[in-house]
Amino acid sequence: MSAQTGTDELRVWVDQDLCTGDGLCVQYAPEVFEFDIDGLAYVKDSSGELLQSPGVRTDVPGHLRLEVIDAAKECPGDCIHVVRSSDDVEVAGPDAA
């Protein structure tokens, strides 16, 4: 079963050092990604609170799995990392197999 259609829990984080501020992620999944005042993308927790610590991870809501994976694949900065919660293997993003 592929990571995209599986039921594995996913987590996502943004590497702000590589973020280009393009905004595709916010367009794909505004419930998960948001720009901060610095013009860079960050992830939000399940309550919608912006998580401003570099490298902080948040759970990917089940209904947004494909949108978050697409955001990671389409990101021009290659800065979005989507990993399986169970084993920390990257399923989308610059380090995905």
Secondary structure, DSSP 8 states (H G I E B T S, - for coil): --TTTS---EEEEE-TTT-----HHHHH-TTTEEE-TTS-EEEE-TT--EE-STT--EE--GGGHHHHHHHHHH-TT--EEEEETTT--EEESTT--
